[in-house]
Amino acid sequence: MIKGYAGRILEVNLSRRSFEYKPLDEETARLYIGGKGYGTRLLYDRTEAGIDALGPDNPLIFATGPLNGSAAPQTNRFAVVCKSPLTGGIGNAACGGSFAYGLKKAGVDLVIVMGVSEKPVRLLIDGDRDAVEFIDASELWGKGTYETQEILGKKKYHAVIGPAGENQVLYAGIVSNERIAGRTGVGAVMGSKRLKAVTAQGSRKLDMEDPEKFKEYTREVRRIFREHPVLGDSLKRFGTAGIVNTTNARNIIPTRNFQRGSHPEAYKLSGEYMEDHELKGIKSSCIHCPVTCGRDVEVEGKGRVKGPEYETVALLGTNLDVTDLKRVSEWNYQADDLGMDTISLGATLGFAMELQEKGLANFGLHFGDVKGIGQAIEDIGHRRGDGNELADGTRKLAQKYGGMDFAPHVKGLELSAYDPRGSFAQGVEYATTNRGGCHVQGASMYMESVGPLTINPQNLRLKADLPVLQQNLACAINSMVLCYFTTYGMVPKAVHDMPADSFARKAISTAMEFSGPMMGLAMRRKGNAMIWYEKWLRYITGAPMSSGHLQEIGERIFNLERMYNLREGLSASDDTLPRRILEESTFDHMESGHPLHLLLPKYYKKRGWDAQGVPKPETLQRLGVRV
């Protein structure tokens, strides 16, 4: 077996209460690495088109990669893959915490859960005994994610759901420690199987091709991260909310359901404000992570808890016209304990407020009014009253009440907290990313609007090239499985140290803007390993690896996801943005919104797809994508 893998897939059937260990397919591992890639291959091969996402035939796949279980920084994540009950297409999410480490200690690369249990159950995977225990979870059913993990044992490795997953809220997630696999409703799928928790344990060790070189190089990377202005400083001090003031200044922070891109009091939600007024401590809940981006705040009645991330303070803050950080922290804690995605939650609440404002529906929720929001979150998690409808997300609300033009979703997945009218490449990503309106399947906005070295975010140059390269890289990273924050280190410290208005920084940004063809060639070059991803993979697996290999693997995964979506009935008509984003401007110099119609044909061409957004046979053949 190729090094870095446990070499085993665990298949569990909850209906029959049976399990079986099967060998990992080495060829699939070479083609798709692991994590999201391997999981997508399994999902495609093991399901028929049109299955019920909340039915017994939808596999819930927990997947690790070859870097999980090592001491490399930020290799603590696992992927979850299934058909999404929220979008009807490919569903996946990634999560930090400790569960990935536990799976590899148990000697398991992937877990495939099928069927439905008759009553609430939890799984205990014991790698040392090659055993799986099916344990009654009736007493845990109804409990929040924090209490559930407390009962199961904090020092063990768990993946759990809360009431939102149990009640099949379509944007429910799966929690490990204080981190959540939040997007696309993977927690609802786990809840539909009446599976409350999975615990993994064992004492197996990761087998590497060159452990000494890996150890030596990992020490060097840790030093680089410690000295890096983002990974070693700003993320430690301010967390991800440290970009609030940047996104607000650049008019891309969602405000009042994406009616505007800035808020006069957004600074009250920033990481800097949190540090000065609310911060109670700094910690990371993820194993082997030197960045410690987690923040601790005080929530009344709960004590010291994990503070909100950028997406949360934006979608539950400015998006609702609320700038009370204490309130947002309370709602964040509620959502985490219930086990649901704060991005979809905040977007859904904001959409409900605009429906109210326009007289289309009455949920008793109003922009700028904190009254009723906490209760609404509880009602959503338990599907009570109006919460039963809000639990289905913005697309279904719009289908019932109207407002589709301003419903903030793509393919049914709510937009994350970057308004694409001020970040054109990010808009192309939203429209084309296979799981819907997501920012971590590429993160082009970092190169356009929020990073230290940004190109012009509102011209057409590089806006089709960048999403392709970023999406491919993200697919590879989510298959290793690594934290996407590791990409921040790719912009060297020297660049960060340049004054923002310096000639050198402006020259580099301008050169980048015109570098589309050269950038593509450089990224696809198959040569020596240059950065940490490639070197870690070489030292662990022994396989040749470079940026070109990662781009090819990522492209293979992305195209397989595309074929899955096409099989499930999605088409080029779903590669779009809300009409508000396309037609309404939030900038004085723009007469309309995002110019997607000019960029989408270029994107399809660069992808090797036809005008209808279907991968050409020669593209699939080149990548070795079997459909």
C-alpha positions in Angstrom: 0.0 0.0 0.0 1.1 3.5 -0.8 2.6 5.2 2.3 0.6 7.7 4.3 -2.6 5.7 4.2 -4.0 3.2 6.7 -5.1 1.1 3.7 -8.6 0.4 4.9 -12.1 1.6 4.3 -14.8 0.8 6.9 -18.3 0.1 5.6 -21.1 0.3 8.1 -24.7 -0.5 7.5 -27.0 0.9 10.2 -30.1 -0.9 9.0 -28.4 -4.3 9.5 -26.0 -3.2 12.2 -23.1 -4.7 10.3 -19.7 -3.6 9.4 -16.8 -4.7 7.2 -13.3 -3.5 6.6 -12.2 -3.4 3.0 -8.9 -2.5 1.4 -8.3 1.0 0.1 -8.0 1.1 -3.7 -4.5 2.3 -4.4 -5.2 3.5 -7.9 -8.1 5.6 -6.7 -5.9 7.0 -4.0 -3.3 8.0 -6.6 -5.9 9.6 -8.8 -8.0 11.4 -6.1 -5.6 11.5 -3.1 -8.2 11.0 -0.4 -10.7 13.2 1.5 -13.2 14.9 -0.8 -11.7 13.5 -3.9 -11.9 9.8 -2.9 -15.2 10.4 -1.3 -16.7 11.9 -4.5 -15.5 8.9 -6.5 -17.2 6.6 -4.0 -20.4 8.6 -4.0 -20.6 8.6 -7.8 -20.0 4.9 -8.1 -22.2 3.7 -5.3 -25.4 5.7 -6.0 -28.0 5.9 -8.7 -29.2 9.2 -10.0 -32.1 10.8 -8.2 -31.8 9.1 -4.8 -33.4 10.8 -1.8 -30.7 12.7 0.0 -32.4 12.0 3.3 -33.1 8.4 2.5 -31.2 5.2 3.4 -29.4 4.9 0.0 -27.4 8.2 0.4 -24.0 7.2 1.8 -22.5 9.4 4.5 -18.8 9.3 3.8 -16.1 10.5 6.4 -12.8 10.7 4.6 -9.2 11.5 5.6 -6.1 12.0 3.5 -2.5 10.9 3.5 -1.4 13.9 5.6 -3.9 13.3 8.4 -2.4 11.7 11.4 1.0 13.4 10.8 2.5 16.3 12.8 2.3 18.6 9.8 0.6 21.9 10.7 -3.1 22.2 10.0 -3.5 18.5 8.9 -6.2 18.0 11.5 -9.2 18.1 9.1 -11.6 15.5 7.6 -14.0 15.7 4.8 -17.7 14.6 4.7 -19.2 13.7 1.3 -22.8 12.8 0.4 -25.7 14.0 -1.8 -26.8 17.3 -0.4 -30.3 17.7 0.9 -30.0 21.5 0.5 -28.9 21.6 -3.1 -29.8 18.2 -4.6 -26.3 18.0 -6.0 -22.8 17.2 -4.6 -22.6 17.7 -0.9 -19.4 18.0 1.0 -17.9 19.9 3.9 -14.6 19.9 5.8 -14.0 20.1 9.5 -11.1 20.6 11.9 -11.1 19.4 15.5 -9.7 16.0 16.2 -11.8 13.4 14.5 -9.5 12.9 11.5 -6.6 12.2 13.9 -8.7 9.6 15.7 -9.7 7.9 12.4 -6.1 7.5 11.3 -5.2 6.2 14.8 -7.9 3.6 14.3 -6.3 2.6 11.1 -9.1 3.8 8.9 -8.9 6.1 5.8 -12.6 6.4 5.1 -15.9 5.4 6.7 -19.0 4.8 4.6 -22.3 4.8 6.5 -25.3 3.3 4.8 -28.9 2.6 5.9 -31.0 4.0 8.7 -30.9 2.9 12.4 -34.3 2.0 14.0 -33.4 4.1 17.0 -30.7 6.7 17.8 -27.3 5.1 17.7 -23.7 6.0 18.1 -20.6 4.2 16.6 -17.4 3.4 18.4 -14.6 2.5 16.0 -11.8 0.6 17.8 -8.9 0.2 15.5 -6.9 -1.9 17.9 -9.6 -4.6 18.0 -10.8 -4.1 14.4 -14.2 -3.7 15.9 -17.2 -1.4 15.6 -19.7 -1.1 18.4 -23.3 0.0 17.8 -24.3 1.8 21.1 -27.7 3.1 21.9 -27.8 6.9 21.8 -31.4 7.5 23.0 -30.2 9.4 26.1 -28.0 11.6 23.9 -30.7 12.4 21.4 -31.9 16.0 21.8 -28.6 17.1 23.5 -26.4 19.9 22.0 -23.0 19.2 20.5 -21.1 20.5 23.5 -22.9 18.4 26.1 -22.8 15.3 23.8 -19.0 15.5 23.5 -18.7 16.2 27.2 -20.6 13.0 28.0 -18.6 11.0 25.4 -15.3 12.2 26.8 -13.4 15.4 25.8 -10.1 13.6 25.3 -11.5 11.2 22.7 -12.1 11.8 19.0 -15.7 12.4 18.0 -17.9 13.7 15.2 -21.4 14.5 16.5 -24.6 16.2 15.5 -26.9 18.4 17.6 -30.7 18.9 17.4 -30.4 20.6 14.0 -29.1 17.4 12.5 -31.5 15.3 14.4 -34.4 17.4 13.0 -32.9 17.4 9.5 -32.4 21.2 9.2 -31.2 21.3 5.6 -28.1 23.3 6.6 -27.2 21.2 9.7 -23.5 20.3 10.2 -21.3 17.8 11.9 -19.2 19.0 14.8 -15.8 17.9 16.1 -14.6 19.7 19.3 -15.6 23.3 18.5 -15.3 23.0 14.7 -18.0 22.2 12.2 -18.4 20.6 8.8 -21.1 23.1 8.2 -22.1 23.4 4.6 -24.5 21.6 2.3 -26.5 19.9 5.1 -24.2 16.9 5.8 -25.5 17.0 9.4 -29.1 16.5 8.2 -28.0 13.4 6.4 -26.3 12.1 9.6 -29.5 12.9 11.4 -31.7 11.1 8.8 -29.7 8.0 9.7 -30.4 8.5 13.4 -26.7 8.5 13.9 -25.8 10.8 16.8 -22.1 10.4 17.0 -19.0 8.5 15.7 -16.0 8.0 17.9 -12.7 6.6 16.7 -9.8 5.3 18.8 -6.7 3.2 18.3 -2.9 3.3 18.6 -1.8 2.8 15.0 1.0 5.0 13.6 1.3 6.7 10.2 3.8 5.0 7.9 5.9 7.4 5.8 8.2 7.0 2.9 10.9 9.4 4.4 10.0 10.3 8.0 13.3 12.1 8.6 12.9 14.5 5.7 9.3 15.0 6.6 10.2 15.8 10.2 13.0 18.2 9.2 10.9 20.0 6.6 7.9 20.3 8.9 10.1 22.1 11.4 11.0 24.5 8.7 7.4 25.1 7.7 6.4 25.7 11.3 9.1 28.4 11.5 7.8 30.0 8.3 4.2 30.0 9.7 5.4 31.5 13.0 7.2 34.3 11.3 4.4 35.0 8.7 2.4 38.2 9.2 -0.9 36.4 8.7 -0.4 32.9 10.1 1.9 34.0 12.9 0.4 37.3 13.8 -2.9 38.7 12.6 -4.8 35.4 12.7 -3.5 34.8 16.2 -4.4 38.3 17.4 -7.7 38.9 15.6 -8.9 35.6 14.2 -10.7 35.5 10.8 -12.8 38.5 11.9 -9.6 40.6 11.4 -10.7 41.2 7.8 -14.0 42.9 8.7 -12.6 46.4 8.4 -11.0 45.4 5.0 -14.2 44.0 3.5 -16.2 46.9 4.8 -13.8 49.4 3.3 -13.9 47.6 0.0 -17.7 47.5 0.0 -18.0 43.7 -0.1 -19.4 42.9 3.4 -23.0 41.7 3.1 -25.4 44.3 4.6 -29.2 43.9 4.9 -29.4 40.8 2.7 -26.8 42.0 0.2 -28.6 45.3 -0.4 -25.3 47.1 0.4 -21.7 46.2 0.7 -20.7 48.2 3.8 -22.0 49.2 7.2 -21.1 52.4 9.2 -20.6 50.4 12.4 -19.1 47.2 11.0 -15.9 47.9 13.0 -17.8 46.9 16.2 -17.8 43.3 14.8 -14.1 43.3 13.8 -11.3 41.2 15.3 -9.6 44.3 16.5 -12.7 45.4 18.4 -13.1 41.8 19.8 -9.5 41.9 21.0 -10.1 45.3 22.8 -13.5 44.6 24.3 -14.6 41.0 24.3 -11.6 38.7 24.0 -11.2 36.4 27.0 -8.4 34.2 25.6 -6.8 32.6 22.5 -6.9 29.0 21.8 -7.1 26.5 18.9 -9.4 23.5 19.1 -7.5 21.7 16.3 -4.7 19.2 16.7 -1.2 20.2 15.4 -2.2 23.7 14.5 0.3 26.5 15.3 -2.0 29.3 14.0 -4.5 29.2 16.9 -7.1 31.3 15.0 -9.9 30.5 17.6 -11.0 33.3 19.9 -12.6 32.9 23.3 -15.4 35.3 24.4 -17.8 35.4 27.3 -21.5 34.4 26.7 -23.9 35.0 29.6 -24.9 31.8 31.3 -22.3 29.8 29.3 -19.0 31.2 30.4 -16.0 31.3 28.2 -16.8 29.9 24.7 -15.5 29.9 21.2 -16.0 33.3 19.6 -17.5 34.0 16.1 -15.6 33.8 12.9 -15.7 36.3 10.0 -18.5 34.6 8.1 -20.6 34.6 11.3 -20.1 38.2 12.3 -20.9 39.2 8.7 -23.9 37.0 8.1 -25.4 37.2 11.6 -24.1 40.8 12.0 -24.1 43.4 9.2 -26.3 41.2 7.0 -29.0 41.5 9.7 -28.1 45.2 10.3 -26.8 44.2 13.8 -23.5 45.3 15.2 -23.8 44.1 18.8 -20.9 41.6 19.1 -22.2 40.2 22.4 -25.5 39.2 20.6 -23.7 37.8 17.6 -21.5 35.7 20.0 -24.6 34.4 21.7 -26.2 33.4 18.4 -22.9 31.8 17.3 -22.8 29.7 20.4 -26.5 28.7 19.9 -25.8 27.7 16.3 -22.7 25.7 17.2 -24.5 23.9 20.0 -27.5 23.1 17.8 -25.1 22.1 15.1 -25.9 24.3 12.1 -24.1 26.3 9.5 -24.0 30.0 10.5 -23.5 31.1 6.9 -26.8 29.6 5.7 -28.4 30.5 9.0 -27.5 34.2 8.7 -28.4 34.4 5.0 -31.7 32.7 5.7 -32.6 35.1 8.5 -31.5 38.1 6.4 -33.7 36.9 3.5 -36.7 36.4 5.9 -36.2 40.0 7.1 -36.4 41.3 3.6 -39.5 39.2 2.9 -40.9 40.9 6.0 -39.8 44.3 4.9 -41.5 43.9 1.5 -44.7 42.4 2.9 -44.2 39.0 1.3 -44.1 37.0 4.5 -44.4 37.5 8.2 -41.7 35.8 10.4 -41.6 38.6 13.0 -38.0 39.4 12.1 -36.8 42.9 11.3 -33.5 44.4 10.1 -31.6 46.0 13.0 -33.9 44.5 15.7 -32.2 41.8 17.8 -35.6 40.8 19.3 -36.7 37.4 18.4 -33.5 36.3 16.6 -32.3 34.0 19.4 -35.7 32.4 19.6 -35.8 32.0 15.9 -32.5 30.1 15.9 -33.8 27.8 18.6 -37.0 27.2 16.6 -35.0 26.5 13.4 -32.8 23.9 15.3 -35.9 22.1 16.6 -38.1 22.8 13.5 -40.8 24.5 15.6 -43.3 27.0 14.3 -41.9 29.4 11.7 -38.5 27.7 12.3 -39.8 24.7 10.3 -39.8 26.7 7.1 -36.7 28.7 7.9 -34.9 25.4 8.4 -35.2 24.7 4.6 -33.0 27.7 3.5 -33.5 30.6 1.2 -34.3 28.8 -2.1 -37.3 27.0 -0.7 -38.5 30.1 1.1 -38.3 32.0 -2.2 -40.1 29.3 -4.1 -43.0 29.6 -1.6 -43.1 33.4 -0.8 -41.4 35.0 -3.8 -38.2 37.1 -3.7 -36.1 34.8 -5.8 -34.4 37.8 -7.4 -32.9 38.7 -4.0 -32.6 35.2 -2.4 -28.9 35.0 -1.6 -28.0 31.5 -2.9 -26.4 29.6 -5.8 -27.6 26.1 -6.5 -29.5 26.3 -3.2 -26.4 27.0 -1.1 -26.4 30.4 0.6 -23.7 32.9 -0.4 -20.8 33.4 2.0 -19.8 36.8 3.2 -18.1 38.4 0.2 -20.3 40.5 -2.2 -19.1 39.5 -5.7 -20.0 42.9 -7.1 -16.7 44.0 -5.6 -14.8 40.8 -6.4 -15.5 39.6 -9.9 -13.5 36.4 -9.8 -15.2 35.4 -6.6 -18.5 35.8 -8.3 -17.4 33.4 -11.0 -16.4 31.0 -8.3 -19.8 31.3 -6.6 -21.6 30.6 -9.9 -19.5 27.6 -10.9 -18.4 25.9 -7.7 -20.1 22.5 -7.7 -21.5 22.7 -4.2 -23.0 26.2 -4.6 -22.3 29.7 -3.2 -19.1 28.9 -1.3 -15.9 30.8 -0.7 -13.6 28.0 0.4 -13.7 26.0 -2.8 -11.2 28.5 -4.3 -11.1 31.8 -2.3 -10.3 34.1 -5.3 -11.4 37.0 -3.1 -8.1 36.7 -1.2 -6.2 37.5 -4.4 -8.7 40.2 -5.4 -10.0 42.1 -2.3 -8.8 41.0 1.1 -5.3 39.8 0.8 -2.0 41.8 0.9 -1.3 41.5 -2.8 -4.5 42.2 -4.8 -5.4 42.6 -8.4 -8.0 45.0 -9.6 -11.2 43.3 -8.5 -13.5 45.0 -11.0 -12.0 44.4 -14.4 -12.2 41.3 -16.6 -8.5 40.4 -16.5 -7.7 37.1 -14.8 -11.3 36.7 -13.6 -11.8 33.4 -15.5 -8.3 32.1 -15.0 -8.1 32.7 -11.3 -11.2 30.7 -10.3 -10.0 27.7 -12.3 -6.6 27.6 -10.7 -8.0 28.3 -7.2 -10.8 25.7 -7.5 -8.4 23.1 -8.6 -6.0 23.8 -5.7 -8.9 23.8 -3.2 -10.0 20.4 -4.5 -6.5 19.0 -3.9 -6.2 20.6 -0.5 -9.6 19.2 0.6 -8.4 15.8 -0.5 -5.1 15.8 1.5 -7.1 17.0 3.9 -5.6 20.3 5.0 -6.8 23.6 6.4 -7.1 26.2 3.6 -5.4 28.8 5.7 -2.1 27.1 4.8 -2.5 28.9 1.4 -2.0 32.3 3.1 1.7 31.4 3.6 2.1 31.3 -0.2 2.3 35.1 -0.2 5.8 35.7 1.3 6.5 37.8 4.3 8.5 40.2 2.2 5.4 41.1 0.2 3.4 41.8 3.4 6.2 44.0 4.6 6.0 46.3 1.6 4.0 49.5 2.1 0.6 49.3 0.5 1.3 52.3 -1.7 4.8 51.3 -2.6 5.9 51.1 -6.2 7.1 47.5 -5.7 3.8 46.2 -4.5 1.8 48.1 -7.2 4.2 46.7 -9.8 3.8 43.1 -8.6 0.0 43.5 -8.6 0.0 44.9 -12.1 2.2 42.1 -13.3 -0.1 39.6 -11.8 -3.1 41.1 -13.4 -1.6 40.5 -16.9 -0.1 37.1 -16.0 -3.1 34.8 -16.8 -1.4 32.5 -19.4 1.9 32.5 -17.6 0.3 31.8 -14.2 -1.6 28.8 -15.7 1.6 27.4 -17.3 3.5 27.8 -14.0 0.9 26.2 -11.9 0.5 23.3 -14.3 4.2 22.6 -14.6 5.1 19.1 -13.4 8.6 19.4 -12.0 10.2 19.6 -8.6 8.1 20.1 -5.4 8.2 23.8 -4.5 5.9 24.4 -1.5 4.7 22.5 1.5 1.8 20.6 0.0 4.0 19.0 -2.6 6.9 18.2 -0.4 4.8 16.8 2.4 3.1 14.5 -0.1 6.4 13.4 -1.5 8.0 12.7 1.9 4.9 10.8 3.1 3.7 8.9 0.0 6.9 8.7 -2.0 4.9 9.6 -5.1 6.3 12.4 -7.4 4.4 15.6 -6.7 4.4 19.2 -7.9 2.0 22.1 -8.4 1.2 20.6 -11.8 0.3 17.3 -10.2 -1.9 19.1 -7.7 -3.7 21.1 -10.4 -4.3 18.0 -12.4 -5.7 16.0 -9.5 -7.8 19.0 -8.4 -9.1 19.4 -12.0 -10.0 15.7 -12.1 -12.0 16.0 -8.8 -13.8 19.2 -9.9 -14.9 17.6 -13.2 -16.1 14.4 -11.5 -18.2 16.6 -9.2 -19.5 18.4 -12.2 -20.5 15.1 -13.8 -22.3 14.1 -10.6 -24.3 17.4 -10.6 -25.2 17.0 -14.3 -26.4 13.4 -13.5 -28.6 14.8 -10.7 -30.2 17.3 -13.1 -28.2 20.5 -12.5 -27.1 22.4 -15.7 -25.5 25.5 -17.0 -28.7 27.4 -16.0 -27.6 26.8 -12.4 -24.2 28.5 -12.9 -25.6 31.9 -12.1 -25.9 34.5 -9.3 -29.0 36.1 -7.7 -30.5 38.7 -10.0 -29.8 41.4 -7.4 -26.1 40.6 -7.7 -26.2 40.7 -11.5 -28.3 43.8 -12.0 -28.1 46.1 -8.9 -24.9 48.1 -8.3 -23.5 48.9 -4.9 -20.7 51.0 -6.4 -21.2 54.6 -7.7 -19.1 53.9 -10.8 -21.0 50.8 -11.8 -24.4 51.0 -13.6 -25.2 47.3 -13.0 -23.9 44.4 -11.0 -21.6 41.5 -11.7 -20.7 40.9 -15.4 -21.0 37.1 -15.2 -22.4 36.8 -18.7 -19.0 38.1 -20.0 -16.9 35.8 -17.9 -18.8 32.5 -17.9 -18.1 31.5 -21.5 -14.3 32.2 -20.9 -14.5 30.1 -17.8 -16.2 27.2 -19.6 -13.5 27.3 -22.4 -10.7 27.3 -19.9 -12.3 24.3 -18.2 -12.5 22.3 -21.4 -16.3 22.4 -21.3 -18.8 23.1 -24.1 -21.1 26.1 -24.3 -23.6 24.3 -22.2 -21.1 23.8 -19.4 -20.7 20.0 -20.0 -17.1 18.7 -19.8 -16.0 17.6 -23.3 -15.2 13.9 -23.8 -11.6 14.7 -24.5 -11.3 16.6 -21.2 -12.6 13.7 -19.3 -10.3 11.3 -21.2 -7.3 13.5 -20.5 -8.1 13.5 -16.8 -9.0 9.9 -16.6 -12.5 10.7 -15.2 -14.6 7.6 -15.6 -18.4 8.2 -15.8 
